[in-house]
Amino acid sequence: MKLLGLTCGRRHSSNEILLKEALVAGRAEGADISMIRLLDLDIKPCTGCITCVMGLGNGGPGECVIRDDWHFLHEHLLACNGLIVAAPVFVLGAHGIIKILADRFGPARDIAFRTIAKKVRAEKGLQKGKGVDERTFHHRVGGFISVGGAITKNWLSFGLPMMHLLTFPSAIKIVDQIEITGAGRFVNVVLEPQHIEKARRLGRHVAQAMLKPVEQIGWMGEQTGVCPVCHCNLLTVFTKNPVECPVCGIEGTLSMEGDAIKVHFSPGQIAMARGTFAGEMAHVEEILNNLKFFEQRPDKDEIEERAAAYKTPAFESFVIPPPDTVK
Ligand SMILES: Cc1cc2nc3c(=O)[nH]c(=O)nc-3n(C[C@H](O)[C@H](O)[C@H](O)COP(=O)(O)O)c2cc1C
């Protein structure tokens, strides 16, 4: 059982040390461990070309056309049974590489898109070319280590929620997540046995969950969180109920008991969270319905001509070219 660690902190610094502790603890539970330093890779931002999704729609493998180390990382992700990600908090959120990877992996690795691709391939009887890699459909578990320099926890607010963006499309079941505060310029995390122990416990949890049948995998972390699915503490609050978990996209009912805030999420909502197969499928159905609606628009043939206007000097003359193309 392969347990893969991804880190994007400084080499040999706090994030990496906590991840190594988690992985080594996982190895003691029987996992075959490995680690990738994301900042050593060449990973470019998604350009939004949607070749991956269009390819999946035609029964293809959903590979990204950008030539960089995405393919190397994708292969390691497909090969693993468990994943632990350690990311520093930069400006309240997880390191930018996490969002870049979330964008690159989101549609391309989406479990619903990939299921549809498989179905299309079977229906069309396609033999030529590659289809979706079957390892896509293996169940995987994971854990997150979010590391901030601040002592005040609200300086880490979007660290863990942003890490979920990396894993929910491929339905990786997160079983534990931890926040480590006060890990700034110095590698002082080595002086904090409670932080090291938290990381080890997370590593053990992920490795233990890897060995369990899917139906027995549940939350093993200490932080219960307001949302029963992602266990984060974020809520979108409108003027009245329902409230929403912005990570999972599910609705709950907020109530006060004395000064205690209770949020109830129904089993039906929980079952439709982003990151579940049903939740991902509902999103894909919405996209497909939108396409059907678009097809019926009487003015859709005007798009090309209307959009062409924005390529003319009237709308292009003020665009500053990037420095290497300035003559
Ligand atoms: C650009 C930048 C922004 C940062 N913003 C935050 C922040 O908003 N909240 C926080 O707790 N720490 C912040 N930090 C501190 C980092 O989270 C901390 O240095 C990092 O987790 C240390 O990890 P490493 O030693 O493994 O590289 C920031 C650091 C940098 C370089």
The ligand as an SDF file (V2000), in Angstrom:
LIG
                    3D

 31 33  0  0  0  0  0  0  0  0999 V2000
    4.7160   35.1330    1.4520 C   0  0  0  0  0  0  0  0  0  0  0  0
    4.4140   34.5870    2.8200 C   0  0  0  0  0  0  0  0  0  0  0  0
    3.1660   34.7820    3.3760 C   0  0  0  0  0  0  0  0  0  0  0  0
    2.8600   34.2330    4.6260 C   0  0  0  0  0  0  0  0  0  0  0  0
    1.5990   34.4110    5.1220 N   0  0  0  0  0  0  0  0  0  0  0  0
    1.2520   33.7960    6.2670 C   0  0  0  0  0  0  0  0  0  0  0  0
   -0.0860   33.9010    6.7670 C   0  0  0  0  0  0  0  0  0  0  0  0
   -0.9510   34.5450    6.2080 O   0  0  0  0  0  0  0  0  0  0  0  0
   -0.3860   33.2160    7.9050 N   0  0  0  0  0  0  0  0  0  0  0  0
    0.5530   32.4830    8.5870 C   0  0  0  0  0  0  0  0  0  0  0  0
    0.2110   31.9000    9.6220 O   0  0  0  0  0  0  0  0  0  0  0  0
    1.8250   32.3840    8.1280 N   0  0  0  0  0  0  0  0  0  0  0  0
    2.1940   33.0080    6.9980 C   0  0  0  0  0  0  0  0  0  0  0  0
    3.4690   32.8830    6.5230 N   0  0  0  0  0  0  0  0  0  0  0  0
    4.4460   32.0480    7.2420 C   0  0  0  0  0  0  0  0  0  0  0  0
    4.5430   30.6690    6.6180 C   0  0  0  0  0  0  0  0  0  0  0  0
    3.3440   29.9510    6.7330 O   0  0  0  0  0  0  0  0  0  0  0  0
    5.6500   29.8810    7.2750 C   0  0  0  0  0  0  0  0  0  0  0  0
    6.8340   30.6110    7.0870 O   0  0  0  0  0  0  0  0  0  0  0  0
    5.7990   28.4980    6.6690 C   0  0  0  0  0  0  0  0  0  0  0  0
    4.7340   27.6570    7.0380 O   0  0  0  0  0  0  0  0  0  0  0  0
    7.0930   27.8900    7.1000 C   0  0  0  0  0  0  0  0  0  0  0  0
    7.1900   26.6720    6.4240 O   0  0  0  0  0  0  0  0  0  0  0  0
    8.6040   26.0500    6.0250 P   0  0  0  0  0  0  0  0  0  0  0  0
    9.5400   26.3830    7.0990 O   0  0  0  0  0  0  0  0  0  0  0  0
    8.3190   24.5950    5.9000 O   0  0  0  0  0  0  0  0  0  0  0  0
    8.9700   26.6540    4.7070 O   0  0  0  0  0  0  0  0  0  0  0  0
    3.8280   33.4760    5.3170 C   0  0  0  0  0  0  0  0  0  0  0  0
    5.0940   33.3190    4.7610 C   0  0  0  0  0  0  0  0  0  0  0  0
    5.3920   33.8480    3.5280 C   0  0  0  0  0  0  0  0  0  0  0  0
    6.7450   33.6240    2.9300 C   0  0  0  0  0  0  0  0  0  0  0  0
  1  2  1  0
  2  3  1  0
  2 30  2  0
  3  4  2  0
  4  5  1  0
  4 28  1  0
  5  6  2  0
  6  7  1  0
  6 13  1  0
  7  8  2  0
  7  9  1  0
  9 10  1  0
 10 11  2  0
 10 12  1  0
 12 13  2  0
 13 14  1  0
 14 15  1  0
 14 28  1  0
 15 16  1  0
 16 17  1  0
 16 18  1  0
 18 19  1  0
 18 20  1  0
 20 21  1  0
 20 22  1  0
 22 23  1  0
 23 24  1  0
 24 25  2  0
 24 26  1  0
 24 27  1  0
 28 29  2  0
 29 30  1  0
 30 31  1  0
M  END
$$$$
